[in-house]
Amino acid sequence: MKPVSKNILITGVSTGIGYGAAKQFIRHGYTVFGSVRQQADADRLQAEFGSQFTPMLFDVTDAEAVKTGAIWLAERLAGSGLAGLINNAGIAIGGPLQHQPISTIRQHFEVNVLGVLQVTQAFLPLLGAQENHPVQPGRIQNISSVNGQIAIPFMGAYVGSKFALEGVSHSLRRELSLFGIDVVIVGPGAVKTPIWGKGTDISPYKDTAYYPAMQGFLKQVEAAENRGLSIDYLGERIVDIHETARPRIRYALVPNKLVGWVLPRLLPDRVLDWILGRISGLRQPKN
């Protein structure tokens, strides 16, 4: 039987879920290669994690940088291959779809969908999508969101990109079965991570009819972040999923799972519309 690699590639490790996953994989004895966009983050993480971590400086939307990274890593691994690819890098910028700039909406799809596919294509040979691969096939985890199946207001661009990511993940899983490479979707709910704080500036919409509801939405985001899952817990679960012999196709890692995941998917859409309208203040005023 071919040997099993202990090398993991994780995109977007500077903060949040990617950072938590890198930390836990290293704790479990893996060698982690992690993508960052800033040299300062590379230096900081190298100093913190030590010899089991190697930073890779690229943006997932930069095709040439991603290809260069894949060539470099192939030479560095010298035939030992990758055990896993964690496609974690992503953005979430809030705003009503009526007014959010198309450039911002496009950016979500560039990072959260096309960036994932770009990285996956570049590194698939190291996961075993080639003849005479020297180690056992690797596994891909695509980090989606509870919003990959449940659409909330004011996060439409993010929601759309995560719905798309889940669709391509299913197709990719079926295609890569040819090589024995599995693709697993991980859909976290509320997480204590800076991704939300980075994208919740509502000031551009102050002069729109949505602004009062968005003020309430911002408070809900902050409250959800405070009670969210820790990045260490998410990282540990991602390691567990990687090491599970027969993983599920999709994992919903959601606090208060009944309210935050099960019920919204069981309720009729019109009922969920009404509930979200009441919560968010998006109800047409009565004459």
N, C-alpha and C positions, 0 to 999 in steps of 0.2 A: 504494500500500500504506500502511496506517496506521502511524504511528510506534510505536517500541518504548519503553516506559517504563523508567526506571532506578530506580524506587522500590520498596523492599522493606519488608514488615512482618514482624517476628520477635517472637513472644511469648516471655517469660521470658528476658530478655537479661542479667540481673544477674550470673549466673555460668554456668559449664558450657558446654554445647553452644551455647546461645543466644548467649552472650557471644562464643564462638569464631566463630560464623557472622556476627555483626554485624561483628566485627573484619575478617574476610576479605572480606565484601561491600564494606565501606568501602574496603579496600585495592584492590579491583577497580573502584572508581569509582562505586559505587552510593550512593544516598541511603537510609539505613536509619531506619525508625521502629521503635522497640523498646519493648515493654511491660515495665514493672516495677511492683512493688506498693508500694515505699517511695520517698518523695521523696529520701532520702539516696542511694539507688542511681541515681535519675534525675540528680541533681546530679553524682555521681561519674562516670558514664558520659558525660554531656554535656561535662564538663571533659576527659575522656580522649580522646574520639573527635572532638570539635570540630563544625564546621558541617555535616558530612555525616551527623550523627546527631541525631535528635530523639526524646527519651523520651516515652512515653505512659503515664500513670499509671492502670492498671486491673488488676483481678484477673479472670482469664478466667471465673470463676464468678459474677461480678457482672453480671447482664444489663443493667442500666441503665448501668453504667459502660462496658460494651463498646459499647452503642448510641451513647452520647454520644461515645465515641472515634471511632466510624465516621463520625458526622456531622461532627465536627471535622476528621477527615482528608480527607473529601470536599471540604470547603471549602478546606482547605490545599492540596490537590493541584490544585484548580481545573480539573478535566477531564483531567489528565495520567495519572490512574489508577495502579494498582499492577502491577508486573511479577511480583511473587511474594509469597506468604504462606507463612511458615515457622511451622507450629504446633508449637512446641517446649516450651512451659510444661508441666511435669508434676511429679508427686510419686512417691516410692517409699518406703514405710514397711514394714519387715519385721515378720513375726509369723506364728505358726501359725494357720491359719484356724479351728481349733477354739476358740481363745481371743481372737483379735483382735476388738476392738470393732466392731460393725456400723457405727458412725459413722465409724470410720477406713476401713473397706472402702468405704463409700459415698463418702467424700471422694475416693478414687482415681478413681471413675467420674465424679464431679462435675468434677474437674480434667482428667483424662486423656482423657475421652470427651466428656462434655457440654460442657465448656469449649471443646474443639476445635470442636465443632459450632456452639456459640454464636458464637465468633469468626468462623468461616467464613461462617455465615449473614449476619452483620452486614457483613462486608467484601467479600462476593462481588460486589456491584455495581461496586466499584472494580477488580475483577479482570476484568470484562467480562461478567458475567451480567445484562446489561440491553441494551435496544435502543439503537442508535446510540452504542455505546461508542467514545470517540475514539481509543483506542490498541489495539494488538494484545492478545488475551486473555492474562492472566497464568497463572502456574503455582502450584499448591499442593504443598508438601512437608509431610507429616505425620510427625513424628519418633516412631517406634515404638521397638522394641527387639528384640534377639535373642529376648527373652522374649515377644514378640508371636507367636511360633510354637513356642517351646520352654518348657515349664512346669517351673520349678524349685521346690523346697520353700521354705517360709518367705517367699515373695514372691507368694503366691497372689492377693492383691488387686491388686497391680501387674500380674501376669501376666494376670489376667482383664480388666483395663482395656485392656491393650495388644492382647490378642486381639480385644476388641470394637472398638478403634480401627482395626485392620486390616480388619475386616469392613465397617465403615461407610465406610472409605476406598475399598474396591472398589466399593461401591454409588454413592458420591459421584462417583467417576471416570466411571462409566458414564452417570450422569445429566448431569454437566457437559460431556460430549462435545457436547451440544446447542449449547454456546457456544464450544467449542474450548478449554476450560479443562482442563488435565491435572492429575491428582492422583497424586503419587508417594509411596510409603511408603519411609522411611529407617529401617533397623533396626540401630542400633549394638549392638556387644557391649560388652565392658569398656572404660570410658572414664575417664580421670583427671578426675573431676568430683565436686563436693561432694554430689551428689544421694544417693549411697549413704551417706556419712558422716552426713548429716542424718537418715537413717531407719533406722539400725541399732542403736538402743537396745534391748537384749534384757532389761533389768532387769525390765520388767513380767511376764516369763514365767519368773522365777526359781523359782517354786514349782510349775512344771508339769513333766511328764515330758519335754518337748521341750528343756529348758534345756541339758543337756549337748551335744546335737546343735547347738543354736543357737550355742554358744560356738565350735564348730568352723566353723560357717557364717560367723560374723563374721570369723574369721581368713581364710577363703577370699575373702570380699568384699574385705578389705583387700589381700590378695595380688593379686587380680584388678585392683583399682584401680591398684596400683603398676605393673603391666605393661600397663595399658590404653592405648588410643589417646589422643593428645593432643587437646585441644579445638581447637587450631589446625589439625591434620590434618582433623578432622571438619568444621570450618568451611570449609576449602578444598574438601573433597569436596562439601559442600552447594552451594557456588558452582558447581562443575563440573556437578552435576546440574541446577541451574537453567539453565545455559547450553547444555546438551546438546540438540541439535535433536530427537532422538527418544530420550528416556530410557526406561530399563526401568521396569516397573511397581513393582518393589521392589529396593532395594539393601541388602545385608547388609554392613555395615562392621564386620568382626569380626577382632580379632587372632587368629592361629593358626586360620585359617578352617576347616581340616580338622577339628580337634578341637572347636572351639567352635561350629560351624555345620553342616558337611556331615554328619559322622557321626551326631550326635544326631537329625537328621531322617531318616536312612536306617535307623537301628536300629529294630527292633520296639519298641513301647512297653513291653512287659514287660521286655525286655532293658535298656532305658534306666532303667526303675524300679529294677532290680537294681543298676545301676552307680551311680545317684544315691544309692541306699540305702547302698551301701558307702562312698561318698565322704562322705556327710553323717552317717553313724551312725544313720540311721533304719531300723534292722533290728530286728525283733522278737527279743528274746533267746530262746535255746533253753532248754527246761526240762531 
